[in-house]
Amino acid sequence: MSEDLARPLAGRTAVVTGAGSGIGAASARELARRGAHVVVSDIDEAAAERVAAELGGEAVRLDVTDGAACDGLARAVDEARGGIDVWYSNAGVSTMAAFTEITEAEYDHNLDINLKGVFLCGQAAARVMIARGRGGSIVNTASMAGKRGAAPYLAHYVASKFGVVGLTQAMAAELAPHRIRVNCVCPGYVATSMQERELGWEAAIRGTTVDAVREMWIADTPLGRIETPEDVARVVAFLASDDSAFITGEAVAVNGGSHMD
């Protein structure tokens, strides 16, 4: 295999948020494997540093709800690297409760990180990409819950992820004249630390066991297994690359068939 095919992102710079663990860490590794210089950002700086050390990249603490910090990171990377080619807004959270029991604080927490964080990071990335004038790719993490509202005990999370899908489309339409593509990935039941917490929460709400809930999720997945972070990471890398050069505004389902549209 030629070097160009083996490392299609060679010479490019990517920023990944929420990259200290889970989908973000797997995506940082995959982008680096394909040749990108990856800036690993996370609100947990120690976690970001561990992932960056694997990749020979750099780690930055970032609170995605802080617009000034998002702008500062984008400008710093742009100046240090001569531009940003890929920005992956992945940072996210979840909590679970029956709709009537979700607190205002929980709602705000989910919307602030999952949706406002994508908005603020998207602005920061787009500003430097537009200024450089060479285009780029922005990828956002939505969710199967951004397409399927029937996600038990996740009404506030559903609202945030439907918002990400709509925001992705709006960004894609407005940024296309600048040759900036914007897409999102919609994972299903992914084996991450977030999923482990959700398994416990849902088991408690349903009055059953974690194993029973996990089997319910597998039964809801036609491909018959729990998704891995690497399943998502490979699609993120595709959307970051020139192989997806004529794809923008899409919400790509990566869920083993749990939701088909």
N, C-alpha and C positions, 0 to 999 in steps of 0.2 A: 504494500500500500504506500502511495506517495506521501511525503511529509504534509503536503497541502490537504490531502484527504484525511490523514490521521489527525491533523491539528488545524481544523478549519477556522478556529478563532485565534490563531497565532498572531501576535502583535496587537491584539485588541485588549481593551480594559473594561472590566465588568465590576459593578458594585452590587452586592447582594445584602439585603436587610434581613434581620432575623436569621442570620447565618450561623449562629452558635450551635444549632442542633437541628434535628429533624430534616424537613424538606430543604430548608435554607442551606444547611451544612452539606447535604448530598448534592445540591445544585452547585454550590461553590466548588466542590470537588470535581464535578462533571465538567463545569466550565473550564477549570484549570487543566483537566485532563485533555481537553480539546484545544488547549494552547493559550487561553486567556490569562492575563494578569488579573487576579481577583482581589478586590478590597472586601474584606469580611467584616460586616458591621452587625452589631447586636447590642441590646441594652445591657446584656451581661458581657462585660468586656473580657472577663477571664475565659468565657466560653468562646468568644470570637478569637481570642489569641490562640487557643488550642487548635482551632480549625485552621487558622492562618499559618500556624507553624507547620502543619502537614503539607501545605500547598506552596510554601515559600512566598506567600502573599503578605498582606498587611492587615492589621486588625484595628478597628475603630469602634468606640462606644457610640451608639446612636439611639436617641429617643425619637421615634418617628412621629410623635405628636408635637415635636418642637420644630416649627418651620424654619427658624433661624439656624438650628443645628443641621437640618437637612440641606439647606442652602449652603451652609459652611462646608459640609462634607463634599457636596457636588463641586463647589468652586475649588476646594483644595485638591481633589483628585484630578480635576480638569487641568489645573495649573501644573501639578506634578507629573502627570502622564501625557499631557498634550491632547486631552480630550477624554470623553467617556463614550464608549461604543454601546455598552449594554448596561441597563439598570434593571435589576430584578427586585421589585417591592414584594417581599414575602412575609415580613413581620406580621404576626397575628396572634390572637388569643381567643379563648372560648370559655364560657361557663354554661351550666345547664340548670334549668328549673322549669316547672310548669309555667305556662304563659301568665297566669294570674299571680304567680309568685316571683316573677322576675323583678328585681328592684331597679329603681332609676339609676343607681350607681352602676349596676351590672350593665344596663343598657348603654350608658355613657362610655363605660370602659371598652366594650366591644366595638361601638361605633367609632370611638376616638382612634383606636389602634388599627382596626381592620379596614376602615374606610377613610377617615381623615388622614391617617398615616400614608395610605396609598396616594391620596390627593396631594399632600405636601411633598412627598418624595417625587411624585410625577412632575410637579411644578419645578422642583429643583433640578431634576435630570433634564427636563425639556429646555429649561433656560440655557444651560451650558451647551446642550446639543445644538440648539438654534444658533447660539453665538458662534460655534465652531463651523457650522454650515455644512457638515458632512453627513448628516442624518444619524440614525441609530435605532436601537431596538429597546423598547421598554416592555417588561413583562410584569404582570401583577398576579398575585395569588388570590383567586376567588375560592370557589368550592362547589361541589355538587349541590350544596345548600344555597348557592347563588342561582340555581336553575330549578330546584325542586323545593318548594316551600314546606312540603310535608316532611320536615325533619324534626322529630319529637324533641321537645324541651329546649329548642334552640331558636325561638322566635327572634330574639335580638340579634343573634349570630346570622340567621337567615337574612334579616334586614340589612346587615352590614355587607354581606356577600352579594346579595342582589345589587346593592349599591356599587360594588366593585365592578360587576359586569357592565352596568350602565355607564359608569365613569370610564371604563376602558373604551367603550364605543365612542363616547364623546371626545376623549383624548385622541383616539385614532383618527376621527374625522377632522379635527382641528389641526393636528400635527402632521398630517399626511403631506401638505405642501412643503414641509421642511424635510421630507424624506425620513421622518421618524415613524416607525411602525410601533403600534401598541396592541398587545394581546394579553389575555389572561388564561391561566390554567385553572381547571375545576376538578381538584382531586376528590376522591371518595373516602373510603375508610382506610386511612394511612396509619401504619404502625409507627407512631411517634410518642414522645412523652405526653403530648397533648391528648392523644388517643387513649393512653393509659388512664389519664384523669377522667376522660369522658366515659370510659367503660365503668369505672367505679361510680361515677355520678348517676349514670343511667341505670345501673344495677340497683342502686339504693332507691331511686325513684320508683322503679318497677317492682321492687321487692323480690329481686331474683339475684343470681350470681353473675360475676364478671364473665365467667366462661359461657354462660347462657346467652349473654348479650353479644359476646364475640361470635358465637355460632349464628346468632340472628343476623349479624352484619355479613358474615360469609354467605349465608343463605340468600341474602339480598344482592349478592354479587355474582352474575352469571359466570365469570371466569373462575369462581370458586376458591378464592383465597383473599387474605388481607393484603392490601396494597403496600408496597414499600416506598420509602422516600426516593429511592433510585428510579422507580417507575415514573415519578413526576419529574425528576431531575433531567432525564433524557429528553423529555418534551420541552422543558425550559431551554435546554441547550439548542434544540432544533429551532425554537422560536427566536433565539438569540443569533442564529447563524443565517448565512445567505441562502440556505436551503429553503427558508420561509420568506424569501424576499418579496413575494407578492401576497402575503397574508397579513392583514391588519384588521383590528376591530373584532377579533374572534375570541370566544370563550371556549377553549378546547377541553372537552371532557376527558379526564384521565381517571376512570373509576371502575374499570373492569366490567362495564355494562350495567352498573347499578342504576344509572339514569341515562336514557338514550333520547337524543333530540335531533 
